[in-house]
C-alpha cells in the first residue's frame, strides 16, 4: 500500500518537474522579468562604491586635464540620473544595448565602469538562473525516474 502511494507521488512530482522544465523554455522572458525585480536591489548595492568613485573622479580638479567639458557633462548627467532614481536607472541600463562607455577615453571608460558592471551582472545572473532551474528540474526528473524504475 505504501509502495503504491510512493509511486503515485513520484509520478506526480516527475510530471511537475517536467512541466517546470518546459516552462523554463516557453516562459523564459517572464522568469527574467520577475527575477529582474529581485536583482535590481543587489545590483544597486554592488555598484554604489563605483558610483561614489565616479563622482569623486568627475568632481576632482585633475579630471579637467583628461576630459573635455562635454565628457564631464555626460558623466555628471549619468551620475545625476542614477542618484535621482537608482531603480529606474539600473532597469534602463539592464534593457539598454548602447551605453556610453567612454571608448575614446581611458578615464571616461573607468568612470562608466559601473554601467558595464550592471550589464555583466545581469547577463550572468539571468543565464545562470535559467540554467540552474533547468539542471534542478532535469536531475529531479532523472532521480524520480530511477526511483520508480
N, CA, C and O atoms as a GROMACS GRO file, in nm:
protein
  596
    1UNK      N    1   0.081  -0.119   0.000
    1UNK     CA    2   0.000   0.000   0.000
    1UNK      C    3   0.087   0.127   0.000
    1UNK      O    4   0.064   0.218  -0.079
    2UNK      N    5   0.187   0.131   0.090
    2UNK     CA    6   0.276   0.247   0.095
    2UNK      C    7   0.356   0.260  -0.034
    2UNK      O    8   0.383   0.370  -0.080
    3UNK      N    9   0.393   0.147  -0.090
    3UNK     CA   10   0.470   0.149  -0.213
    3UNK      C   11   0.387   0.210  -0.327
    3UNK      O   12   0.440   0.285  -0.409
    4UNK      N   13   0.262   0.179  -0.331
    4UNK     CA   14   0.173   0.234  -0.432
    4UNK      C   15   0.160   0.386  -0.417
    4UNK      O   16   0.162   0.459  -0.516
    5UNK      N   17   0.147   0.431  -0.293
    5UNK     CA   18   0.137   0.575  -0.265
    5UNK      C   19   0.266   0.645  -0.306
    5UNK      O   20   0.263   0.752  -0.366
    6UNK      N   21   0.380   0.585  -0.272
    6UNK     CA   22   0.509   0.644  -0.308
    6UNK      C   23   0.527   0.653  -0.459
    6UNK      O   24   0.577   0.753  -0.510
    7UNK      N   25   0.488   0.551  -0.529
    7UNK     CA   26   0.499   0.552  -0.675
    7UNK      C   27   0.409   0.661  -0.734
    7UNK      O   28   0.450   0.730  -0.827
    8UNK      N   29   0.289   0.676  -0.680
    8UNK     CA   30   0.199   0.781  -0.729
    8UNK      C   31   0.259   0.920  -0.702
    8UNK      O   32   0.252   1.009  -0.787
    9UNK      N   33   0.317   0.937  -0.584
    9UNK     CA   34   0.382   1.065  -0.553
    9UNK      C   35   0.500   1.092  -0.647
    9UNK      O   36   0.519   1.205  -0.692
   10UNK      N   37   0.576   0.989  -0.675
   10UNK     CA   38   0.690   1.005  -0.764
   10UNK      C   39   0.644   1.045  -0.904
   10UNK      O   40   0.705   1.130  -0.969
   11UNK      N   41   0.537   0.984  -0.949
   11UNK     CA   42   0.483   1.018  -1.081
   11UNK      C   43   0.434   1.164  -1.082
   11UNK      O   44   0.459   1.238  -1.177
   12UNK      N   45   0.364   1.203  -0.977
   12UNK     CA   46   0.314   1.341  -0.968
   12UNK      C   47   0.431   1.440  -0.969
   12UNK      O   48   0.428   1.538  -1.042
   13UNK      N   49   0.534   1.414  -0.887
   13UNK     CA   50   0.649   1.505  -0.883
   13UNK      C   51   0.724   1.505  -1.016
   13UNK      O   52   0.774   1.609  -1.059
   14UNK      N   53   0.734   1.391  -1.080
   14UNK     CA   54   0.800   1.385  -1.210
   14UNK      C   55   0.726   1.471  -1.311
   14UNK      O   56   0.788   1.547  -1.386
   15UNK      N   57   0.596   1.460  -1.313
   15UNK     CA   58   0.515   1.543  -1.404
   15UNK      C   59   0.534   1.690  -1.372
   15UNK      O   60   0.548   1.773  -1.462
   16UNK      N   61   0.535   1.724  -1.243
   16UNK     CA   62   0.555   1.862  -1.201
   16UNK      C   63   0.689   1.916  -1.252
   16UNK      O   64   0.694   2.026  -1.309
   17UNK      N   65   0.796   1.841  -1.233
   17UNK     CA   66   0.927   1.889  -1.276
   17UNK      C   67   0.939   1.896  -1.428
   17UNK      O   68   1.010   1.982  -1.480
   18UNK      N   69   0.871   1.808  -1.497
   18UNK     CA   70   0.870   1.816  -1.644
   18UNK      C   71   0.800   1.944  -1.688
   18UNK      O   72   0.846   2.012  -1.780
   19UNK      N   73   0.689   1.975  -1.624
   19UNK     CA   74   0.617   2.098  -1.657
   19UNK      C   75   0.704   2.221  -1.629
   19UNK      O   76   0.711   2.312  -1.712
   20UNK      N   77   0.769   2.224  -1.514
   20UNK     CA   78   0.856   2.337  -1.480
   20UNK      C   79   0.970   2.348  -1.580
   20UNK      O   80   1.003   2.459  -1.623
   21UNK      N   81   1.029   2.236  -1.618
   21UNK     CA   82   1.137   2.238  -1.716
   21UNK      C   83   1.090   2.295  -1.849
   21UNK      O   84   1.159   2.378  -1.909
   22UNK      N   85   0.975   2.254  -1.895
   22UNK     CA   86   0.920   2.306  -2.020
   22UNK      C   87   0.893   2.457  -2.007
   22UNK      O   88   0.918   2.533  -2.100
   23UNK      N   89   0.842   2.498  -1.892
   23UNK     CA   90   0.814   2.641  -1.871
   23UNK      C   91   0.940   2.726  -1.874
   23UNK      O   92   0.934   2.843  -1.913
   24UNK      N   93   1.054   2.671  -1.835
   24UNK     CA   94   1.178   2.749  -1.841
   24UNK      C   95   1.216   2.783  -1.985
   24UNK      O   96   1.288   2.879  -2.010
   25UNK      N   97   1.168   2.704  -2.079
   25UNK     CA   98   1.193   2.733  -2.220
   25UNK      C   99   1.084   2.820  -2.280
   25UNK      O  100   1.112   2.910  -2.359
   26UNK      N  101   0.959   2.794  -2.244
   26UNK     CA  102   0.848   2.868  -2.306
   26UNK      C  103   0.822   3.003  -2.240
   26UNK      O  104   0.767   3.092  -2.304
   27UNK      N  105   0.860   3.019  -2.115
   27UNK     CA  106   0.832   3.143  -2.043
   27UNK      C  107   0.960   3.206  -1.986
   27UNK      O  108   0.956   3.264  -1.877
   28UNK      N  109   1.069   3.194  -2.056
   28UNK     CA  110   1.195   3.245  -2.003
   28UNK      C  111   1.191   3.397  -1.983
   28UNK      O  112   1.252   3.448  -1.889
   29UNK      N  113   1.121   3.469  -2.069
   29UNK     CA  114   1.112   3.615  -2.053
   29UNK      C  115   1.035   3.653  -1.927
   29UNK      O  116   1.070   3.749  -1.859
   30UNK      N  117   0.930   3.578  -1.896
   30UNK     CA  118   0.855   3.605  -1.773
   30UNK      C  119   0.940   3.577  -1.650
   30UNK      O  120   0.937   3.652  -1.552
   31UNK      N  121   1.015   3.471  -1.656
   31UNK     CA  122   1.105   3.437  -1.544
   31UNK      C  123   1.209   3.548  -1.526
   31UNK      O  124   1.237   3.590  -1.414
   32UNK      N  125   1.265   3.594  -1.637
   32UNK     CA  126   1.364   3.702  -1.631
   32UNK      C  127   1.302   3.830  -1.577
   32UNK      O  128   1.365   3.902  -1.499
   33UNK      N  129   1.180   3.859  -1.619
   33UNK     CA  130   1.112   3.981  -1.573
   33UNK      C  131   1.093   3.978  -1.421
   33UNK      O  132   1.120   4.078  -1.353
   34UNK      N  133   1.049   3.866  -1.368
   34UNK     CA  134   1.029   3.855  -1.224
   34UNK      C  135   1.162   3.855  -1.149
   34UNK      O  136   1.172   3.911  -1.040
   35UNK      N  137   1.262   3.794  -1.206
   35UNK     CA  138   1.394   3.792  -1.143
   35UNK      C  139   1.458   3.930  -1.145
   35UNK      O  140   1.533   3.966  -1.054
   36UNK      N  141   1.429   4.006  -1.249
   36UNK     CA  142   1.486   4.140  -1.264
   36UNK      C  143   1.454   4.227  -1.142
   36UNK      O  144   1.538   4.303  -1.095
   37UNK      N  145   1.333   4.216  -1.093
   37UNK     CA  146   1.290   4.292  -0.975
   37UNK      C  147   1.378   4.258  -0.855
   37UNK      O  148   1.419   4.346  -0.780
   38UNK      N  149   1.407   4.130  -0.838
   38UNK     CA  150   1.487   4.085  -0.725
   38UNK      C  151   1.634   4.126  -0.740
   38UNK      O  152   1.702   4.154  -0.642
   39UNK      N  153   1.680   4.128  -0.863
   39UNK     CA  154   1.822   4.152  -0.888
   39UNK      C  155   1.860   4.300  -0.878
   39UNK      O  156   1.973   4.332  -0.844
   40UNK      N  157   1.766   4.388  -0.907
   40UNK     CA  158   1.796   4.531  -0.909
   40UNK      C  159   1.854   4.578  -0.775
   40UNK      O  160   1.952   4.653  -0.773
   41UNK      N  161   1.795   4.536  -0.665
   41UNK     CA  162   1.846   4.576  -0.533
   41UNK      C  163   1.990   4.530  -0.513
   41UNK      O  164   2.073   4.603  -0.460
   42UNK      N  165   2.019   4.410  -0.555
   42UNK     CA  166   2.155   4.357  -0.543
   42UNK      C  167   2.252   4.436  -0.629
   42UNK      O  168   2.365   4.463  -0.588
   43UNK      N  169   2.209   4.472  -0.747
   43UNK     CA  170   2.294   4.549  -0.839
   43UNK      C  171   2.326   4.687  -0.781
   43UNK      O  172   2.440   4.733  -0.788
   44UNK      N  173   2.225   4.752  -0.724
   44UNK     CA  174   2.246   4.884  -0.665
   44UNK      C  175   2.350   4.875  -0.554
   44UNK      O  176   2.439   4.960  -0.544
   45UNK      N  177   2.338   4.774  -0.472
   45UNK     CA  178   2.436   4.752  -0.364
   45UNK      C  179   2.576   4.729  -0.421
   45UNK      O  180   2.675   4.777  -0.366
   46UNK      N  181   2.583   4.657  -0.531
   46UNK     CA  182   2.711   4.623  -0.594
   46UNK      C  183   2.779   4.745  -0.657
   46UNK      O  184   2.901   4.758  -0.649
   47UNK      N  185   2.702   4.833  -0.719
   47UNK     CA  186   2.764   4.943  -0.793
   47UNK      C  187   2.779   5.072  -0.713
   47UNK      O  188   2.847   5.164  -0.758
   48UNK      N  189   2.719   5.080  -0.596
   48UNK     CA  190   2.727   5.204  -0.517
   48UNK      C  191   2.871   5.252  -0.496
   48UNK      O  192   2.897   5.371  -0.513
   49UNK      N  193   2.966   5.164  -0.459
   49UNK     CA  194   3.105   5.212  -0.444
   49UNK      C  195   3.163   5.266  -0.576
   49UNK      O  196   3.242   5.360  -0.574
   50UNK      N  197   3.124   5.208  -0.687
   50UNK     CA  198   3.174   5.255  -0.816
   50UNK      C  199   3.115   5.391  -0.852
   50UNK      O  200   3.182   5.475  -0.912
   51UNK      N  201   2.990   5.412  -0.815
   51UNK     CA  202   2.928   5.542  -0.839
   51UNK      C  203   2.999   5.649  -0.757
   51UNK      O  204   3.028   5.758  -0.806
   52UNK      N  205   3.026   5.618  -0.631
   52UNK     CA  206   3.096   5.714  -0.545
   52UNK      C  207   3.234   5.747  -0.601
   52UNK      O  208   3.276   5.863  -0.600
   53UNK      N  209   3.305   5.647  -0.650
   53UNK     CA  210   3.435   5.670  -0.711
   53UNK      C  211   3.422   5.756  -0.837
   53UNK      O  212   3.503   5.846  -0.860
   54UNK      N  213   3.322   5.729  -0.917
   54UNK     CA  214   3.298   5.809  -1.038
   54UNK      C  215   3.269   5.954  -1.001
   54UNK      O  216   3.318   6.046  -1.066
   55UNK      N  217   3.189   5.975  -0.897
   55UNK     CA  218   3.158   6.112  -0.852
   55UNK      C  219   3.285   6.185  -0.810
   55UNK      O  220   3.307   6.300  -0.848
   56UNK      N  221   3.368   6.117  -0.731
   56UNK     CA  222   3.494   6.179  -0.687
   56UNK      C  223   3.583   6.212  -0.807
   56UNK      O  224   3.643   6.319  -0.814
   57UNK      N  225   3.590   6.119  -0.900
   57UNK     CA  226   3.675   6.138  -1.017
   57UNK      C  227   3.626   6.256  -1.101
   57UNK      O  228   3.706   6.342  -1.140
   58UNK      N  229   3.498   6.259  -1.130
   58UNK     CA  230   3.442   6.366  -1.215
   58UNK      C  231   3.456   6.502  -1.147
   58UNK      O  232   3.477   6.602  -1.214
   59UNK      N  233   3.443   6.505  -1.016
   59UNK     CA  234   3.448   6.633  -0.943
   59UNK      C  235   3.589   6.676  -0.906
   59UNK      O  236   3.608   6.784  -0.850
   60UNK      N  237   3.689   6.593  -0.935
   60UNK     CA  238   3.826   6.632  -0.900
   60UNK      C  239   3.880   6.733  -1.001
   60UNK      O  240   3.838   6.735  -1.117
   61UNK      N  241   3.973   6.815  -0.957
   61UNK     CA  242   4.030   6.918  -1.044
   61UNK      C  243   4.118   6.857  -1.154
   61UNK      O  244   4.128   6.913  -1.263
   62UNK      N  245   4.181   6.745  -1.124
   62UNK     CA  246   4.269   6.682  -1.222
   62UNK      C  247   4.194   6.625  -1.341
   62UNK      O  248   4.252   6.605  -1.447
   63UNK      N  249   4.067   6.598  -1.325
   63UNK     CA  250   3.986   6.542  -1.432
   63UNK      C  251   3.980   6.635  -1.552
   63UNK      O  252   3.974   6.590  -1.666
   64UNK      N  253   3.982   6.765  -1.527
   64UNK     CA  254   3.972   6.863  -1.635
   64UNK      C  255   4.086   6.850  -1.736
   64UNK      O  256   4.072   6.889  -1.851
   65UNK      N  257   4.199   6.794  -1.692
   65UNK     CA  258   4.313   6.776  -1.782
   65UNK      C  259   4.290   6.662  -1.882
   65UNK      O  260   4.347   6.662  -1.991
   66UNK      N  261   4.206   6.567  -1.844
   66UNK     CA  262   4.189   6.448  -1.926
   66UNK      C  263   4.056   6.440  -1.998
   66UNK      O  264   4.042   6.366  -2.095
   67UNK      N  265   3.957   6.516  -1.951
   67UNK     CA  266   3.825   6.513  -2.013
   67UNK      C  267   3.786   6.653  -2.059
   67UNK      O  268   3.817   6.752  -1.993
   68UNK      N  269   3.718   6.659  -2.173
   68UNK     CA  270   3.666   6.789  -2.215
   68UNK      C  271   3.532   6.816  -2.144
   68UNK      O  272   3.479   6.729  -2.076
   69UNK      N  273   3.480   6.936  -2.161
   69UNK     CA  274   3.358   6.975  -2.090
   69UNK      C  275   3.238   6.886  -2.122
   69UNK      O  276   3.160   6.854  -2.033
   70UNK      N  277   3.223   6.847  -2.248
   70UNK     CA  278   3.108   6.764  -2.284
   70UNK      C  279   3.118   6.625  -2.220
   70UNK      O  280   3.017   6.568  -2.180
   71UNK      N  281   3.239   6.571  -2.210
   71UNK     CA  282   3.256   6.441  -2.144
   71UNK      C  283   3.224   6.450  -1.995
   71UNK      O  284   3.162   6.360  -1.939
   72UNK      N  285   3.266   6.558  -1.932
   72UNK     CA  286   3.235   6.579  -1.790
   72UNK      C  287   3.084   6.592  -1.772
   72UNK      O  288   3.028   6.537  -1.678
   73UNK      N  289   3.017   6.666  -1.862
   73UNK     CA  290   2.871   6.683  -1.854
   73UNK      C  291   2.800   6.548  -1.869
   73UNK      O  292   2.704   6.519  -1.797
   74UNK      N  293   2.846   6.468  -1.963
   74UNK     CA  294   2.785   6.336  -1.984
   74UNK      C  295   2.798   6.252  -1.858
   74UNK      O  296   2.702   6.190  -1.813
   75UNK      N  297   2.918   6.249  -1.801
   75UNK     CA  298   2.941   6.170  -1.681
   75UNK      C  299   2.857   6.220  -1.564
   75UNK      O  300   2.796   6.141  -1.492
   76UNK      N  301   2.852   6.351  -1.546
   76UNK     CA  302   2.772   6.408  -1.436
   76UNK      C  303   2.624   6.382  -1.458
   76UNK      O  304   2.550   6.357  -1.362
   77UNK      N  305   2.581   6.387  -1.582
   77UNK     CA  306   2.441   6.360  -1.614
   77UNK      C  307   2.404   6.215  -1.579
   77UNK      O  308   2.298   6.189  -1.523
   78UNK      N  309   2.492   6.122  -1.613
   78UNK     CA  310   2.467   5.981  -1.581
   78UNK      C  311   2.462   5.960  -1.430
   78UNK      O  312   2.376   5.889  -1.379
   79UNK      N  313   2.555   6.021  -1.359
   79UNK     CA  314   2.557   6.008  -1.213
   79UNK      C  315   2.431   6.069  -1.153
   79UNK      O  316   2.372   6.012  -1.062
   80UNK      N  317   2.391   6.186  -1.203
   80UNK     CA  318   2.269   6.251  -1.155
   80UNK      C  319   2.147   6.163  -1.180
   80UNK      O  320   2.060   6.150  -1.094
   81UNK      N  321   2.140   6.103  -1.299
   81UNK     CA  322   2.027   6.014  -1.332
   81UNK      C  323   2.022   5.897  -1.235
   81UNK      O  324   1.914   5.857  -1.190
   82UNK      N  325   2.136   5.842  -1.204
   82UNK     CA  326   2.140   5.732  -1.108
   82UNK      C  327   2.094   5.778  -0.970
   82UNK      O  328   2.011   5.713  -0.908
   83UNK      N  329   2.147   5.888  -0.924
   83UNK     CA  330   2.113   5.939  -0.790
   83UNK      C  331   1.966   5.975  -0.778
   83UNK      O  332   1.905   5.956  -0.672
   84UNK      N  333   1.908   6.027  -0.884
   84UNK     CA  334   1.768   6.068  -0.881
   84UNK      C  335   1.676   5.947  -0.862
   84UNK      O  336   1.581   5.954  -0.783
   85UNK      N  337   1.703   5.837  -0.934
   85UNK     CA  338   1.618   5.718  -0.924
   85UNK      C  339   1.700   5.594  -0.958
   85UNK      O  340   1.701   5.549  -1.073
   86UNK      N  341   1.771   5.538  -0.858
   86UNK     CA  342   1.860   5.424  -0.885
   86UNK      C  343   1.789   5.303  -0.946
   86UNK      O  344   1.844   5.237  -1.034
   87UNK      N  345   1.668   5.274  -0.902
   87UNK     CA  346   1.596   5.157  -0.953
   87UNK      C  347   1.565   5.175  -1.101
   87UNK      O  348   1.588   5.084  -1.181
   88UNK      N  349   1.513   5.290  -1.138
   88UNK     CA  350   1.481   5.317  -1.278
   88UNK      C  351   1.608   5.319  -1.363
   88UNK      O  352   1.610   5.267  -1.474
   89UNK      N  353   1.714   5.379  -1.310
   89UNK     CA  354   1.840   5.388  -1.384
   89UNK      C  355   1.896   5.248  -1.413
   89UNK      O  356   1.934   5.217  -1.526
   90UNK      N  357   1.901   5.164  -1.310
   90UNK     CA  358   1.954   5.028  -1.328
   90UNK      C  359   1.866   4.951  -1.426
   90UNK      O  360   1.917   4.877  -1.510
   91UNK      N  361   1.735   4.967  -1.416
   91UNK     CA  362   1.644   4.899  -1.509
   91UNK      C  363   1.670   4.943  -1.652
   91UNK      O  364   1.668   4.860  -1.743
   92UNK      N  365   1.693   5.072  -1.674
   92UNK     CA  366   1.720   5.121  -1.809
   92UNK      C  367   1.852   5.066  -1.863
   92UNK      O  368   1.861   5.028  -1.980
   93UNK      N  369   1.954   5.063  -1.779
   93UNK     CA  370   2.084   5.009  -1.822
   93UNK      C  371   2.070   4.860  -1.853
   93UNK      O  372   2.130   4.811  -1.949
   94UNK      N  373   1.991   4.790  -1.774
   94UNK     CA  374   1.971   4.646  -1.797
   94UNK      C  375   1.910   4.622  -1.934
   94UNK      O  376   1.942   4.524  -2.001
   95UNK      N  377   1.820   4.710  -1.976
   95UNK     CA  378   1.749   4.692  -2.102
   95UNK      C  379   1.818   4.757  -2.220
   95UNK      O  380   1.781   4.734  -2.335
   96UNK      N  381   1.919   4.838  -2.193
   96UNK     CA  382   1.987   4.914  -2.298
   96UNK      C  383   2.092   4.829  -2.370
   96UNK      O  384   2.162   4.748  -2.309
   97UNK      N  385   2.099   4.850  -2.499
   97UNK     CA  386   2.203   4.784  -2.578
   97UNK      C  387   2.325   4.875  -2.593
   97UNK      O  388   2.438   4.827  -2.599
   98UNK      N  389   2.302   5.005  -2.598
   98UNK     CA  390   2.410   5.102  -2.617
   98UNK      C  391   2.424   5.189  -2.493
   98UNK      O  392   2.336   5.269  -2.462
   99UNK      N  393   2.533   5.173  -2.424
   99UNK     CA  394   2.559   5.259  -2.309
   99UNK      C  395   2.684   5.340  -2.338
   99UNK      O  396   2.776   5.292  -2.404
  100UNK      N  397   2.689   5.464  -2.288
  100UNK     CA  398   2.810   5.544  -2.311
  100UNK      C  399   2.924   5.489  -2.227
  100UNK      O  400   2.930   5.511  -2.106
  101UNK      N  401   3.015   5.418  -2.291
  101UNK     CA  402   3.122   5.352  -2.216
  101UNK      C  403   3.257   5.421  -2.227
  101UNK      O  404   3.356   5.368  -2.177
  102UNK      N  405   3.263   5.535  -2.290
  102UNK     CA  406   3.387   5.610  -2.294
  102UNK      C  407   3.496   5.542  -2.374
  102UNK      O  408   3.613   5.544  -2.334
  103UNK      N  409   3.460   5.481  -2.486
  103UNK     CA  410   3.558   5.409  -2.568
  103UNK      C  411   3.679   5.495  -2.605
  103UNK      O  412   3.791   5.446  -2.616
  104UNK      N  413   3.653   5.623  -2.624
  104UNK     CA  414   3.758   5.712  -2.673
  104UNK      C  415   3.849   5.768  -2.564
  104UNK      O  416   3.944   5.840  -2.595
  105UNK      N  417   3.822   5.736  -2.437
  105UNK     CA  418   3.899   5.795  -2.330
  105UNK      C  419   3.910   5.696  -2.213
  105UNK      O  420   3.808   5.649  -2.162
  106UNK      N  421   4.032   5.667  -2.172
  106UNK     CA  422   4.054   5.569  -2.065
  106UNK      C  423   3.990   5.612  -1.934
  106UNK      O  424   3.930   5.530  -1.864
  107UNK      N  425   4.002   5.739  -1.900
  107UNK     CA  426   3.942   5.788  -1.775
  107UNK      C  427   3.790   5.779  -1.782
  107UNK      O  428   3.725   5.738  -1.685
  108UNK      N  429   3.733   5.817  -1.894
  108UNK     CA  430   3.588   5.809  -1.911
  108UNK      C  431   3.542   5.664  -1.903
  108UNK      O  432   3.435   5.634  -1.849
  109UNK      N  433   3.621   5.574  -1.958
  109UNK     CA  434   3.589   5.431  -1.951
  109UNK      C  435   3.583   5.385  -1.805
  109UNK      O  436   3.494   5.309  -1.767
  110UNK      N  437   3.676   5.433  -1.724
  110UNK     CA  438   3.676   5.399  -1.581
  110UNK      C  439   3.554   5.458  -1.511
  110UNK      O  440   3.494   5.394  -1.424
  111UNK      N  441   3.518   5.580  -1.549
  111UNK     CA  442   3.403   5.645  -1.487
  111UNK      C  443   3.275   5.566  -1.516
  111UNK      O  444   3.192   5.549  -1.428
  112UNK      N  445   3.260   5.518  -1.639
  112UNK     CA  446   3.140   5.444  -1.678
  112UNK      C  447   3.149   5.294  -1.649
  112UNK      O  448   3.065   5.217  -1.696
  113UNK      N  449   3.246   5.254  -1.574
  113UNK     CA  450   3.264   5.112  -1.540
  113UNK      C  451   3.142   5.054  -1.471
  113UNK      O  452   3.113   4.935  -1.487
  114UNK      N  453   3.070   5.134  -1.394
  114UNK     CA  454   2.954   5.081  -1.323
  114UNK      C  455   2.847   5.031  -1.419
  114UNK      O  456   2.776   4.935  -1.388
  115UNK      N  457   2.834   5.094  -1.535
  115UNK     CA  458   2.734   5.050  -1.631
  115UNK      C  459   2.768   4.913  -1.688
  115UNK      O  460   2.680   4.829  -1.707
  116UNK      N  461   2.895   4.892  -1.715
  116UNK     CA  462   2.938   4.760  -1.763
  116UNK      C  463   2.918   4.655  -1.654
  116UNK      O  464   2.882   4.541  -1.683
  117UNK      N  465   2.941   4.694  -1.530
  117UNK     CA  466   2.919   4.603  -1.417
  117UNK      C  467   2.773   4.562  -1.409
  117UNK      O  468   2.741   4.446  -1.387
  118UNK      N  469   2.684   4.659  -1.428
  118UNK     CA  470   2.540   4.629  -1.425
  118UNK      C  471   2.506   4.527  -1.533
  118UNK      O  472   2.444   4.425  -1.504
  119UNK      N  473   2.546   4.555  -1.655
  119UNK     CA  474   2.511   4.465  -1.765
  119UNK      C  475   2.572   4.327  -1.749
  119UNK      O  476   2.506   4.226  -1.776
  120UNK      N  477   2.696   4.320  -1.706
  120UNK     CA  478   2.761   4.189  -1.687
  120UNK      C  479   2.691   4.110  -1.576
  120UNK      O  480   2.665   3.991  -1.592
  121UNK      N  481   2.662   4.175  -1.466
  121UNK     CA  482   2.597   4.107  -1.353
  121UNK      C  483   2.459   4.055  -1.394
  121UNK      O  484   2.422   3.942  -1.362
  122UNK      N  485   2.385   4.137  -1.465
  122UNK     CA  486   2.250   4.098  -1.508
  122UNK      C  487   2.257   3.982  -1.606
  122UNK      O  488   2.186   3.883  -1.590
  123UNK      N  489   2.342   3.994  -1.706
  123UNK     CA  490   2.352   3.887  -1.806
  123UNK      C  491   2.395   3.755  -1.742
  123UNK      O  492   2.340   3.650  -1.772
  124UNK      N  493   2.494   3.762  -1.654
  124UNK     CA  494   2.540   3.641  -1.585
  124UNK      C  495   2.430   3.583  -1.497
  124UNK      O  496   2.411   3.461  -1.494
  125UNK      N  497   2.359   3.669  -1.426
  125UNK     CA  498   2.255   3.622  -1.334
  125UNK      C  499   2.142   3.553  -1.410
  125UNK      O  500   2.097   3.447  -1.368
  126UNK      N  501   2.096   3.612  -1.520
  126UNK     CA  502   1.985   3.554  -1.593
  126UNK      C  503   2.023   3.423  -1.660
  126UNK      O  504   1.946   3.327  -1.656
  127UNK      N  505   2.140   3.419  -1.721
  127UNK     CA  506   2.178   3.295  -1.786
  127UNK      C  507   2.199   3.185  -1.684
  127UNK      O  508   2.162   3.070  -1.707
  128UNK      N  509   2.258   3.219  -1.570
  128UNK     CA  510   2.278   3.120  -1.464
  128UNK      C  511   2.146   3.077  -1.401
  128UNK      O  512   2.129   2.961  -1.366
  129UNK      N  513   2.053   3.170  -1.386
  129UNK     CA  514   1.924   3.139  -1.326
  129UNK      C  515   1.850   3.033  -1.407
  129UNK      O  516   1.807   2.931  -1.352
  130UNK      N  517   1.836   3.056  -1.535
  130UNK     CA  518   1.765   2.960  -1.619
  130UNK      C  519   1.839   2.827  -1.625
  130UNK      O  520   1.777   2.721  -1.622
  131UNK      N  521   1.970   2.834  -1.634
  131UNK     CA  522   2.049   2.711  -1.638
  131UNK      C  523   2.030   2.632  -1.509
  131UNK      O  524   2.013   2.510  -1.513
  132UNK      N  525   2.035   2.700  -1.394
  132UNK     CA  526   2.018   2.633  -1.265
  132UNK      C  527   1.880   2.569  -1.251
  132UNK      O  528   1.868   2.458  -1.201
  133UNK      N  529   1.776   2.640  -1.294
  133UNK     CA  530   1.641   2.584  -1.286
  133UNK      C  531   1.631   2.459  -1.373
  133UNK      O  532   1.573   2.359  -1.333
  134UNK      N  533   1.688   2.467  -1.492
  134UNK     CA  534   1.682   2.353  -1.584
  134UNK      C  535   1.760   2.233  -1.530
  134UNK      O  536   1.714   2.119  -1.540
  135UNK      N  537   1.876   2.260  -1.474
  135UNK     CA  538   1.955   2.150  -1.415
  135UNK      C  539   1.880   2.088  -1.298
  135UNK      O  540   1.874   1.965  -1.286
  136UNK      N  541   1.823   2.171  -1.212
  136UNK     CA  542   1.748   2.123  -1.096
  136UNK      C  543   1.632   2.033  -1.140
  136UNK      O  544   1.614   1.924  -1.086
  137UNK      N  545   1.555   2.080  -1.237
  137UNK     CA  546   1.440   2.001  -1.283
  137UNK      C  547   1.485   1.871  -1.349
  137UNK      O  548   1.427   1.765  -1.324
  138UNK      N  549   1.586   1.880  -1.432
  138UNK     CA  550   1.634   1.760  -1.501
  138UNK      C  551   1.686   1.655  -1.402
  138UNK      O  552   1.654   1.537  -1.415
  139UNK      N  553   1.766   1.697  -1.306
  139UNK     CA  554   1.818   1.600  -1.208
  139UNK      C  555   1.706   1.540  -1.124
  139UNK      O  556   1.711   1.423  -1.088
  140UNK      N  557   1.605   1.620  -1.092
  140UNK     CA  558   1.491   1.565  -1.017
  140UNK      C  559   1.412   1.466  -1.100
  140UNK      O  560   1.368   1.364  -1.048
  141UNK      N  561   1.393   1.495  -1.226
  141UNK     CA  562   1.323   1.402  -1.314
  141UNK      C  563   1.398   1.269  -1.323
  141UNK      O  564   1.339   1.162  -1.313
  142UNK      N  565   1.529   1.279  -1.342
  142UNK     CA  566   1.612   1.157  -1.350
  142UNK      C  567   1.608   1.079  -1.219
  142UNK      O  568   1.593   0.957  -1.219
  143UNK      N  569   1.621   1.149  -1.109
  143UNK     CA  570   1.619   1.082  -0.978
  143UNK      C  571   1.485   1.014  -0.952
  143UNK      O  572   1.480   0.901  -0.904
  144UNK      N  573   1.377   1.083  -0.982
  144UNK     CA  574   1.244   1.023  -0.962
  144UNK      C  575   1.220   0.906  -1.056
  144UNK      O  576   1.159   0.806  -1.018
  145UNK      N  577   1.269   0.918  -1.178
  145UNK     CA  578   1.255   0.807  -1.273
  145UNK      C  579   1.330   0.684  -1.224
  145UNK      O  580   1.282   0.572  -1.236
  146UNK      N  581   1.450   0.706  -1.170
  146UNK     CA  582   1.531   0.594  -1.120
  146UNK      C  583   1.464   0.529  -0.999
  146UNK      O  584   1.474   0.407  -0.981
  147UNK      N  585   1.397   0.609  -0.916
  147UNK     CA  586   1.328   0.552  -0.802
  147UNK      C  587   1.211   0.463  -0.843
  147UNK      O  588   1.187   0.358  -0.784
  148UNK      N  589   1.140   0.507  -0.945
  148UNK     CA  590   1.025   0.429  -0.993
  148UNK      C  591   1.073   0.304  -1.066
  148UNK      O  592   1.017   0.196  -1.052
  149UNK      N  593   1.178   0.322  -1.146
  149UNK     CA  594   1.228   0.211  -1.228
  149UNK      C  595   1.307   0.118  -1.150
  149UNK      O  596   1.356   0.018  -1.204
   0.00000   0.00000   0.00000
